[in-house]
Amino acid sequence: MHITISLTRVEKLILAVSGIIALAIFLVTDPVVLSTDSNAYLRYADAISKFTVDPGVYSRQAGYPLLLVATLYPWILSVIPVLAVQAICAALIPLLIYKILRFVSPLVALCGAWLSIATLLPYHFQTFLFPDPMQVFLSILFCYAVVRYIFERNTKIMIGMFLVYLAISFFRPPFLLFYLLIAAVVAIAAWQDRKNLATYLKPFVALTLLVGGTHVFASALDTYLYKRIGVERKTLTGKMIFLNSFTRSTGVEGAFTDGDGKYTTILRKKLVSFFREAPAELRDTRTIGLAQKFDAYKSDPEKMVAAILDTRDNLMWGVLFNISENWFGNREGDQLFLQVALEQYWRHPKILWNVISMGFTYYLGIRACEGIGDYTCLFAPAFYPAVYENFGNPHYGIITGMRPHIFKLINPVILKKLIAPFTSFALKIWPRIYRVVLLIASFLTGVALLYAGYRALSRTGIQDLRSDMAVLFAVLGVFVFYSVPMFMLTDPQFRYVIAGALFLVMSGTIALRILITGLLDFSRTIIVLTKGSAL
């Protein structure tokens, strides 16, 4: 079968500009490594290449390690191939945005594509040795597949939609929820074409079974590999659900106090037993990560536990994590933390409100996830820093190939003089551009939704807005299924918000078109009424 890919002149221009930016970043910057986090994925990839598992990286998902294996990292010990793949994906994001918005109008598509390039959002994490770059790309690609299916409704596009879904579902478990969006668009298409119901349902069911079977097989293989080395497969789900219920409960009266629910009481009792009965080396405040001020409570376990549960922040969540790993037992502890989290949400709805409201304010750009100093491009100019040369475990970490060989031909001093001034300028101006764009996009999207709601409830209807609203709801659907699980299960960080920002750039441009169209219609109505009254 012969497959051809044709691009218009506009698409070629967008891809060329985007490609130049991605290539420049690839050539003159170092990879960004997140300490032991990045190293964990390298270790996971090494384990896959040997058809075994590494129990020390149980909390990581297989998606990114599989990409590392596909780019031959375990054998060549170079991350240049995976960085090249990430650069290509970053370059393609503005083109995908253009193609998504092209279903609205050519002008909207141009605005969205060039705006995404101007904000540097597609390239922000292309140098990360972490799943984020691929998650962003795959989420945008999934959105494109969904939008195409809405308008074209053929089996080939459905297959593509499921394949992208299968890929991204191995990066983070919450992305499995994207299936609900697939089910929704297929159900709507089938309902509108009920005479050909089988045309939609047969491939949908077959592809659902294929994706489900793949995950069942992967889970069975994982279980087999752990049994083969005789190690328990640990789990982290309960602790992650517990995270925000704990850290966002500060100021909520009665939360996590003595007697505040069955499972919270059990947790307190287990913590007290730890400080009374655990070996001294496990109870040592330095071992579990407690600050020195907690030494004053060593002689009174009850007060120690009360002080810990009154200090509800990320560091204290880490302390509880360490205690659970060393004393509760992994699965028992994880189950208890899940039960406590759900109990706290049920008994104190304000905690759930805090998590949801704060999550949306972060993802909509209303609130900064971190200090403004952290809203940076995180491009590290390649100055040959020793830290990268020694990164990672000697057996699993990066041994060679941290950067393209072009750097061996460039004097580091010259490179520093060329890159440092631009980097300094970019890091100062970029956060301001990003925050303003995101706030405007969020505001316009909200107003457009209110306007569409008014049109739907009034006699005017929204027939002339159907195409625009279909794309807008698809974009917002992916945004919601991406962002809500992320801010429910993780602490808001800028690198998590980045994909949401790209979706808001798209929704903002669509919203602007809807509002301008509405204003023009209103102006025409006023003109007609004015002429009528004059007559």
N, C-alpha and C positions, 0 to 999 in steps of 0.2 A: 504494500500500500504506500503510495507516494503522498507525503504530507508537505505542504508548502505554508510558509508563514509570511504573510505580506503586511507591510506597515505603510501607512500614509506618510506624506512628507512631514506633517506635524508630529506624528508619533516618532518618526526617526529623529527629529530635532530634539524632542523631549528626552528620548533615550540617549542621544549623543551627549547632551548637557549633563544629564544625570550620571551617565557612565563616566564622563571626565571627572566629576566630583568624586565618585566612588573610587575610581582608579587612583586619583591623587591621594586620597586618604589611605588607600591600600599601600601605596608606594612610600609615603613619607611619615607614616606613624607606626608605633609599636602596638601589638595587641594589648588590650586591657585585661588583666587577670584579676579575679576576685579571690585572692588568697587561696584557702583550701577548697573553696567552692569550685573554681575552675579545675583545680587538680583532681577533684572527685570525678568529674566527667572524663578526664584523661584516663584515670584508673579504670573507670567503668568500660571505656572503649577497649582498653588493654585486656580486661577480663573477657569481653565479648570475643575478641580475636582468638582467645585461647579456649573458647567454649566452656567458660566457667563463670562464677560470680565473685564479686568482692563484697563481703558483708559490711565493710566499712562505708560503703556508699549506697546503702539501702534506701535512703531518702530521695535519691535521684531517679529520674525517669529515663527510659531507654532511647528516646527520640534523638537527642543530641549526640550521645555516644555512638549510635548507629551511623550518624552523619560523619563522625570522626573516623569510624571504621571504613566507611565508603570512600573517604578521602585519604585512606592509607596511613593515618597517623601511627597506629601501633607498630607498623613495620618500618616506616621511614623516619619516625620521630620528628616530624616537621609539621607545624600548624599552618604553613603557607597555603597548602591546598584548601583547607577549610576556610581560611580568611579570604581566599579568592572566591570561593562559592558565596560567602556572605557578602562580598563586595558586589558580585553579580546580582544577587537578590536585592540588595539595597538599591542598585541602579534601576531595577525593574519596577520598584514600588511606584514612582511617579507615573510610569506608563500604565500600570494597572489602575491607578486612580483615574487617569484620563479615560481609560476604557470603561470604567464603572460609570463615571459621570457623563460619558458620551450618550448614554441612554436617556439622559435628561436633555442636554443640548450641547452642541460643540463649544459654545462660549463658556458654559459652566465647566465643561471638561478642561478647557484650557486654563481657566482660573484655578481650579482645584489642583491640577498638575503643577503649575508654576508656583503656586503658593506652598505646596508641600516641599518643593525644591528650595524655595527661599527660606523656609523655617529650618532647613537641615534635618528635619525629623526622620526622613528615611535612612539617613547615614549615621545617626547618633550612636548606634550600638553595633555598627558593622564590624568594629574591631574587637568586640567582646568575645572572649573564649567562654561563652555561656550561651544558653538556649535562646536568649532574648532576640537576637537578630533574626533567627529563623521563625520564631513565634510571630513576630511582627509581619514578616513576609507572608507566611502561610495564612495568617488571619486575613490579610488584604486579598490574597489569592482566593481564599474561600468566599469572601464577600463578592468578588468578581464572578465566581461560579454561580453563586446564588442569584445575583442580579441577572446574569445571562439566562439562567433557567426560568426566571419569572417572565422574561420576554420571549424566549425561543422555545422552551418546553420540549426538548427532545431528549432521547435516551442517552446520547453521547455526552451531553452536558451534565445529565444526572450522574453518569459514571464518573466524570471529572470531579463533580462536587463531592461525591463519596470518597474518591481517592485522596483529595486534599484533606477532607475530614479525617480519614484514617491516619494520614501523616501527622497532622497536628494533635490528634488525640493521644499520641505517644510522647508528647512533650510535657503536658500537664494533665492530670486526670480531670480537672474541671472543664477542659475543652471538650469532653465527651458530651456536654450539654448542647454543643452546636447541632447535635442530631435533632433537637427539638425544632430548630430553624429549618432544617431540611424537611422534616415531617410536615411543618406548616406550609411551606411553599408547594410541596408536592400535593398536599391535601387540597389546597386552594385550586391548583391547576386541575386536579381530578374532579373536583366539585363543579367547576365551570365547564368541564367537557365530559359530563357524566355518561354520554353515549359511548365513549371510548375509555371507560374506567380501567380496563385491564391494561391498556397501554401505559398507564402510570403506575398501577399497583404491582404488576409483575416484576419490573426491574427494581422498584423500590424495595419490595420484600427480598428479592434475591441479593441485592447489594447490602441490605441490612444484615442478612444472614452471613454474608461474606465478611463484613467488618466485625460483627459480633464473634464469628468463628475465629478470626485472626486474634482478637483480644483473649479469647478463651485459650487458644493455643499458646499465646505468649505467656499467659498466667500459669498454665500447666508446665511449660518449659522452665519458667522461673522457679516454680515449686520443686521440680525434679532436680535442678542444678543445686538448690540449697540442700536438698536431702542428700545429694551425692557427696557434699562436703561436710554433712552432719552439723549444720548450723541453722539456728532458728531464723526465719525470715521476719525481720522487725517491721514495724509499721509506725507511721507518723501522723496519720489522718486525725486522730482524736486530739493530739497536742496542737495541731495547726488550727482546728476549729476552736479550741480553747483559747488560742492566742488573743484574738480580738475581744472575745467575751470577757477576758481578764483585763487587758490593757485599756479597754474603753469603758470600764466600769468605775473608774475613778470619779468620786463625787456622787455616785448613786447610793442613796441611803440604804443601809442594810445588806448590801451586796457582799458576798463572801464572808459574812460574819458567822459566829458560832450559832448553830441551829438554823442556818439559812438553807433549808432543804436537806433531803436525805443524802444525796451524793456529795454535796459540799461538806456535810458533817463527816462523811466517811473520809474525804480527802484530808480534812483537818486532823482526824485521828491517825491516819497513816503518816502524816508529816510529824506529828508528835511522837509516834512510835519510832520514826527514823532518828530523831534527835535524842531519843532515850536509849535505843537499843542497837543502832547501827555501829559498826566498828569505828574507832576514833578517827582512823585515816579517811573514812568516807564522810564523817561529820565535819571534818576540818573545813572551815569557812573558805579557805583558798581553793580546796578541791572542788567544791560545788559552786564557787564563783560569788560568794557573798562579800559585801563590802566590810571593811574593818569595823564599822560602827555596830555591826550585829554581834560582835564578840561579847558585848555587854549582856546578851541574852543566853549565853551558852549554858548557864546553870539552871535556866528555867525554860524547858521545851515549849510550854504553853505560850509564854510571851514571845519566844522566838517565832513560832508559827503565826501568831497574831501580827507580829511586825512584818513578816514576809508577805502575808496576804493583804496587809494594809499598804504595801508598796507595790502597786500594780502597774508595772512598766515592763518594757521589753527585757531588760536585764534580769528582772525577777522571774519572768517567764523562763528565761534560760536557766535560772537556778532550779526552778521546779522541774524542768526538763532533765537536768543532771541528776536530781534526787530520784526521779522516776526511773531513769535508766539504771541506777545503781541499787535501788531498793524495792520498787514496786513490781518489777518485772515488766518487760516491754509491752506485751499484749494486754495484760491486766491493767497496767498503768495507762496505756493509750485509751482503753475502753472507759476507764474512770474519768479521764479528762474530757472525753466526749460527753459522757453523762452529766458531768458538772457544767459544761458549757451550755448544753441544751436546757438544763435545769435553771441556770441563771437567766437565760433568754426568756424562759417561760415565767419565772417569778419576777423578773425585773425588765419589762418591755423597753424601758428607757435605754438599757444597754444595747438592745438590738437596734433601736432608733439611732443611738450614737454611732454604731458601726456603719449603718446604711447611710446616714446623712453625711458623716465625715468622709466615707468612701466616695460618694458622689461629688462632694465639694473638691476632693483631690482630683478625681478623674475628669471633672469639668473645668479644671484650672482655676476655680474660685479660691482655693487654698493651695499654698505651696507644700509639697510633700516634705521637703527638707528646707534648710536655709537656702537663701538665694545663691549662696556660694556653691551649692551642690547642683544648681541648674546650669551645668556646663556641658560642653560637647564631649568631654572626656576623651579627646584626641591626644594621645601621648606622642609628641615628636620623637623621632628615633635618634636619641642621643647616645645610644649604646650603654644604657644604664646597667650596672652590674646586677641589679635585683632581678632582671629578666634572665640573665645568663645562668643564674643559680636557682631559678624558680622550680619548685616541685620536688617530689621525691625522686632520687636518682634512678629508681627503677620504673617510675611511672610518669614523672614530670617531663618537661620539655628539655630535651638534651641538645638538639640543634634546630636550626630553621625557625628562629623566632621572627625573622623578617625577610623580605625578598633580598636576594643576593646583590641587588643594585646598591645596597648600602655599603658594601665592601669597596665600591668605587667612588664613594662620596666622602669627603672629609667631614667628620662629625662637627667640627667648628663651623664650617661653611653652612652645613645643614641647619645647625642651631640658629645661626644668624638669619637664615632665610625663613625658617618656619616659626621661630619663637615670636616675632612681632605679630604675625598674622594670628597665631593661636591666642596671644594675649588680647588682641582686638576682638576676635570672635567670641572669646569667653565672656567679655564684658557686654557686648551688644546682643548676643544671641538670646540670653535668658529673657531680656526685655521684649524682643520680637515674639518669642514663643508665648509668653504669658498674655500679651495683648491679643495676639491672634486667637488663642484658645478661648479667652473670655468673650471676644466678639462672636466667635463661632457658636459657643454655647448659648449666648443671648439670642442670636438670630434663629437658631434651631428652636428654642423655646417659643419665641414669638410666632414662627411659622407653624408650629404645631397648634398653637392657640387659634391662629387664623384658619387653619384647615378644619379644626373642630367647629369653629363658628360657621364655616361654609357648609359643613356636613349637616349641621343642625338647622340651618336656614333653608329657605326654598331654592336658593341658588345652586346648591349641591356642589360636588367637587369633581364632576366628570372631566373638566378640562385640566384637572390637576392629577389625574390618575397615574400617569407615567412618573411624574415628579414624586408623588407620594409613595409609589411602589419602591422606587430606588431609595428614598429617604428612610422608609421603614426597614428595608433590607440592611442598610448601613447602620441604623440605630439598633436593629436586632442583633447584629454581630457585635456591636459596641457593648450592648447590655450583657450578652452571654459571655463576652470576654472580661468585662470589668467587674461585674457583680461577684462572681466566684473568686476573683483575684482579691478584691478588697474585703471579702468575708473571711478568706483563709490566710491572708498575708498582711504584713504591715505595709502601708502605702509607701512605695519608693518610686522615684522618678522613672527608673527603668521599667517598672511595671505599667506606668501611666502612658508610656510612649505610643503604644498601639492605639489606645483610646484617643490620644491626641490626633492621630492621623484620621480616624473615623470622624472626629468632630470637624476637622478641616473639610472633609467631604460633605458632612451634613450642613455645615455653615454655608458652603457655596450653593447647595441645593436650596436651602432656606432663603438665601438672598434672592434667588430667582423667583421663588414662590411669592415672596413679599413684593418684589418689583412688579411681577405680573398682576398681583392684587391691586397695587397702587395704580397701575395703568388702567386696569378695568374700572377702578373707582373714578379715575379722572375722566374716562370716556362717559361713564354714567352721569357725572356732574355736567359735562359738556352737553350731553343729550338733553338733560333736564333743563339746563339753562336756555338752550335753544327753544325747547318746547314752551317754556314760560314766556319767552320773548315773543313767540308767535301768538 
